[in-house]
Amino acid sequence: MSGPLVVVGDALLDRDVTGAVGRVCPDAPVPVLDERTAVDRPGGAGLAALLAAAQDTEVALVTALADDAGGARLAELLAEAGVAVYPMHLPGATGEKIRLRAGGQTLLRLDRGGDPQPPGEPPEAVLEVLSQARAILVSDYGRGLVRQPALRAALAEASAPVVWDPHPRGPAAVAGVRLTTPNLAELRQLTGDAGAGSALSTATRAGHELRHRWRVSAVAVTMGPDGAVLCHAGTTPLVVPPPSIPDQVEDTCGAGDRFAATAALALGDGAPLSEAVGAAVAAASAYVAAGGAAGLHRAPQQRPTAAAARTAEDLVAKVRADGGTVVATGGCFDILHAGHLATLQAASRLGDCLVVCLNSDRSVRGLKGPERPVNPEADRARLLAALDCVDAVVVFDEPTPHRVLARLRPDVWVKGGDYAGDGGPELPEADLVRRWGGRVVTVPYLAGRSTTGTISAARQRGLHLVKGAAV
């Protein structure tokens, strides 16, 4: 789709003052910061627009600017970054955030600009650029821009997909928004959810509550180093773990903006929700790993291995005794391919051990026909057990894994995203897993990878080779 990504929201002027601390103030017990550098950059919705423009895409920013030095500096920085600014009049002063930093840590944040003032009416140019958008990202920073009635009406009538990144002090999204992207803390404030249970259960429960309350298509709850949870029309949430977790991060500022902007661009290009959220998680994770983040540290934990336990049951008991989370997934895994690997790697990041429930040869024949499996169960189990992301393999003989699940009672049961998709059917194991308080989720898969497709392609190649030899 042609047209710009239009970012709509409150832009701020951010200033990072970095220095060194070598003494304490003599008249108060506070450190003295000796300033070394000061860097201005667009903040709020301005940062979202800046990050989107860095992805080599056309970006327009609809925001309110005051007639002051801060507004002029903000407009200058955005123009230098290639962002086309469509201003609305802002009474009062431009909002500023000044962070005082030393040794990679923020010591203090100073906010300027006073209480936000209602912006003026959107000029015709603003309404025109919204009508031409490839996608729209509403980046609400709670200063009142997206409360403006005429602007809200234009957003509600937009034909482009709208992603709404909310703020607890901001208004509800307009009805019909394709995706809203609160983080878990924001979601709890927006819904009043007390947060009972695990983070995953809270994200799922409150995400669906917000989706119904705001009448939006889907809610993607960002979970920091745990990726995102997509709550859509289906009953099973899509959990998207990050591709990797850095040992240390410096500054998380902008990670949510990178997530929302990437999702909006993907939706504007026609991607389904699941792929858009997967791309957004990957982009935000890469942004954090590159040093754009601070305040989050997740030390790697030692995973227990099957070598330290005689059976899968022993492994599960050990993990539970240590207070860990047991994850399980299942399938035939007849010809191990990249799609399988992506699912297994994603599943393993959801807990402290991953148990694979593997269909036996007889079970596969009952499901797939007399010509399957291609590889016997002993070989399939050996290959799976050799993967770093798999901690144990259990072979079951029945058509479904219900009996082995009832024995292991995993905390999380995982299936590949090709099963449920966006609003797909309920997983057949869902009711069973929920009986003991377990969670059922799907994870992303790699499109175009399947055992059936691999076998068919191999047969076609073999047929061509035979014909060629005959000639």
N, C-alpha and C positions, 0 to 999 in steps of 0.2 A: 504494500500500500504506500502511496506517495504522501507527501505532506510532512510537516514537522512533528516531533514530539512536543506537545505543549505542556509545560509545567505551570501549574496554578497554585499560588500559595504565598505565605508571608516570607519575604526575603529579609535577612539580617546582615549586618556587617560584623564579621568575626575578626578578632585580632589576637594572635598568639604572641605573647611576650615571653621570651625565653632568656633565662639568665642562670646565675650561680648563687648558691647560698653558702656563706662562710661564717655568718655570725647571727646573733640574736639581737633584736631591737632593745636598746637599753631601757626604754620606758614602757615596754610591754613584752610579754613572753611570746613573741612571734618572730619567725625568720625574716631576715632582710634579703630581698632579691636584688642582686646587681644585674641590671638589664644588659643583655648582649645583643639580641636581635628582636625585631618586631615585624611580624608579617600580617598583612591584611588579606582576607579572602572572603568570598561570598559565603554566607551562612543561611540556615533554614532552607527555604525552597530554592534560594540561590545556589546552595551547595548541590542540591539535587539536580538542578539544571547544569551546573558545571560538570558533575560526574557523567551525566548523560552525553554532554557535548564531547567529553573525552573518548566516547565510544564511536567517534566518527559518524555522528548522525546530526541532522538538522534539528536544532532545539530553539524553541521560543519560550520565554518566561513571561507570564502574566502575574504582576505583583503590584503592590502599592509602594510608592516612593515619596518621601518627604522632600521638601525644597530646602535641604540643608547640606552641610559638608559630607555627612555620612551617606546620604542618598546619592550625591554626586560621585563619591568614591565607589560606592557599590555598583552604580551604573557603569563606571569606567572599567572595573574589574570584570564585569560580565561581558562587556563589549570586547575586551582583550581576549576572552576565552571563546569568542565566536557565538555567544548566546544573543539572540535578538530579543530585546526587552520591550514589552508592551505595558507601559506604566498606567496605573490608576493613581489618582491623587490621594496622598496620605496626610491628613492634618497632624500637626505636632512634629515629633522628632523621629528619625530613623532609629530602629532598635539596634543596639550594639551589644555584643558579648565579648568581653576581654578576659582571656585566660592567662594567668601567670603560672609559668611552668619552670621546673628545674629538675635535672636528673631524670627526664622522661616522665615526670609526674606533674599533675596539676595541683598547685598550692591553693589557688583561689580563683573564682570566677566573678567578675564584676559586670553587671548588666546596666545598660544605659538606655534611655529613650522614654522612660516612664510608662504609664498605663497606655495600652494600645487604643487608638482612636478609630472609629468607623471610617472606611475609605469612601471615596466618591464613586459616582456612577461609572461603569465601564464604558469607555468610548467605543465607537463603531469598529475601530481597528481590532479591539479585543474580541468582540463578537465574531468578526470575520475570521480571525486566526483560529478560533475554536471550531468554526464550521469546516475549516480546511485541515484539521489535525489528522495525523496518522494514528496517534494515540494520545490520551490525556492523562497526566499524572497530577492529582491534587495532593500537594504536599503541605498539609495543614500544620502550622506551628502555633496555633491557638491565639493569634493576634487579631482575628476578626475578618480577614479578607474573604474567606469562603462563607461568611454569613451574609454577604451582600446579596440582596434578593435578585437583582437582574443577572448577576453572575451565576447564581445557583440555577436560575431558570435556564440559562444557556447551557450549563453543564448537564442538566436533566434532559435537554433536547439534543445533545450531541450524538452524532452517528458513530463516532470513533469509540473504541473501547476505553473505559475510564477506570483507572486504578486510583483508589483513595487511601492515602497514608494518613491516618487520623491522629488527633491530639486529644488528650482527655479534657482539655478546656475548650475544644472546638465543637462545632455542631455535628449532627449526624450526617452521614453521606446522603446524597440525593438518591432516590429510589432508582433501581436498575443498574447501579454500578457493577461492573464486571468482577472486580476484586478489590477488597480492602485489606490493608497490611499492617495491623497493629502488632507491637511486640507483646509479650505475655503480660508485663506489668500494665501496659496501656489497656489491654483487653480486660483485665480484672477491674480497672477503674471505670471503663466504659460500661461494663455490665453489672458491676457491683458483686461479682463472684468472689466468694471468700477464699477460693483456692484450695478447697479440700481435695485430698488425694494427690496423685503425682502430677508433675507438670504436664505430661501428655494428656491425662484425663481432664485437667483444668482447661487446657487449650482446646480440646475437643468439645467439652461441654459449653464453655463460654463462647467459643467460636461459632457454634451452631446457634446459640442464643443471639449473638450479634447479627448473624446472617438473617435470621427471621425478623429481628426487631428493625433492622435497617432496610430490609427487602433488597439485599444485594445478592448477586449470583454466588459468590464464594468469599471466604475469609481465609487468608494465609497468615497464620500466627508465627511471627519470627521468634526463635528460641535461642538467640545468641549462638554459642558454640554447638548447640544441638540441632541447628538447621531450621526447619520450618514444618508446620503442620497445616495441611490444606483441608479445610472443612467446606465441602461442596454439597450438591444435592444428594449424593449417596450417603449411606449410613456408615460407611467405613472411611475414616480419614486417611489421607495420603501423607505419610511421614517422609520428609526429604532430609536425610542427614547431610552434613557438609562433606565434600570429597576428602578433606583432611583437616586436622586440627593442629595449628602451630603450637609449639611448646610455650612460647611467649608472644604477647602482642603489645603494641605500644599505644594505639589510639583507635577506639571504636567509632569515633565521631564520623558520621557519613555512611556507616555500614547499612543502616536501614534505608537511607536514600539510594544507595547503589542497588539494593535489593528491589525497591519499588520501581526505580527507573528501568532496570533490566526487565522486570516483569511486564511493564507497560510496553516497552519496545517489542518484546516477544509477542504479546497479544496483538499489537498493531500489525505484526507481520503474519498474523493468522494462526499462531501456535495455540494448541489447546491449553487449558489451565494447568494441567499437570506438567507439561513441558515448560511453560512460562515460569512456574515456581521453581522447577529444577534448575533452570538457567539462572534464576535470580539467586538461589542459594549458592551456586558455584561462583557467580560474580562477586557476591558479598564476601564469601570466604577468601577468594583471591585478593580482594581489596584489603581485608584484615591482615592476611599473611604477608602482604607487601609492606606493611608498616603503617597503614592508615588507621589503626585502632589502638585503644588504651583501656585499661581497667579490667580486662578479662584475662584470666589465666587458668588454664585447665591442664593440670599436670597429667601426663599419661599414666594410666593405671596398668599394673601387671595383670594380664588375663590368665585365669587358671587354664590348664590344658588337660586334655584327655589322658596324657601320659601320667599325670599325677592322680588319676582316678581310674578304677578298674572298669567302670561302666558309665553310661550316660547318666544313670540314676545317681551314681556316686558324685559325678561332676555337678549335677543339679543341686544335690544336697550340700555340697561344699560351698557353692556360690551362694545359696540361700543362707547358710550359716554365717557367711561373711557379710550379709545384708545386701547382696548384689541382685541384679535383675537377670532373669533367665529368658532368653529369646529362642524361639524355634521357628523353623520354616520347613516346607516339605515339597516333594515333587518326584518325578521319575529321573531327571538329570541323566537321560540316556546317552546323549552326546553332549558333553560339557562344552558350552560356548560362552562368548563374551556377555550375552544377555544373562545367563545364569550367574556369572561372576559378579556382574553389577548388582544383581539382586542380593547375593550372599554378602557382598561387602557392605552394602547399605544396611542390611539386617543386622550384621555384627556390631555396627556402631550404636545400636539401640539399647545395648545392655552389656553385661559382663561375661556372658558366654553365649555361643550360638550352637544349637543342636539341630541337625538336619534330619528330618523324618523321610526316609527313602523308600519308595515303592519297591517291593520285591519283584523278581522276574514274573511270578504268577500274577501279581497285582497289575504290572504293566501290560501283560498280555490281555487281561480282562478289560483294561481301559483303552488300549491302543490297537489291539488285534494280534493275530498269530505271528506276524512278522517282527514284532517288537518284543523285548528290547533288542537293540543292536549289540549292546554291551551287557554282559552278565552283572548281576547285582554285586558280586565280590569286587569286580573291577570298578564299578561306579562308586561303591562305598570307599574304595581305596583312594580314588582320585579326589573325592570330596574331602576326605580326612587329611589329605596332603596340603590343602589350602590353609593359609595362615588365618583366614577369617572364620574357619570352621573348627569348633572345639570338640564335637562328637557327632557320630552318625548312628542312627537307629534304623534298621530295616524292618518294615512291617508288611504283612502278607495280605491284609484286607484291602478292599477297594478304596477305603478312605482312612485317614490317619486318626480317626476318632479314638480308637482304643489306646494308641500310644500317647496321644495328647492327654487323655484322662489319667494316664500313669505318670507322665512328666509334669503336667499342670504348669506350662510355661507362663511367665508374666506377660509376654508379648508374642502373638502369633502373626507371622509376616507372610504376605504373598506379593508376587510381582505386580506392578501397576497395570500390566496388560490384562489382569483378571477383572479389576473393578473399574479402572479408568475414571472418567468424570461422571459420577452419578451412576455407576454400574450396579450390578446385582449384589445382594448380600452374599458374603462368603459362607459356604455351607458349614464351616466349623465355628462360626461366630457365636451361636447360642451356647455351644459347649464350653468354649473358652471363657465366656462371660460368667459362667456358673461359679467359677472360683475367683472372680474379680480380675481376670486377665483382659488384656487389650488386644484388639484385632486391627491391624493396619496394613496398608499397601505401601510399597516403595517403588521408585521409578525403575523403568526397564529400558533397555536399548531397543528401539523400534527396528523391525526387520530381522531380528535374530530369533530363530526357533529351531528345535530339533527336526520337526517335520519339514521345514524349508531346507535345512541342511541336507537331509536324506534325499529329498526330491532333486536338489541341485546336483548332488553326487551321482544320482541315477542318470540324470540328463547328460552329464559330462561323460559318464561311462558309455552311454548309448552312442554319443557322437564319436567317441574313440573307436568303438566297435565298427561303426559305419565307415569311418575313415580307413581303418585297417582293411576292411573288405574291398574298398575301392583300390 
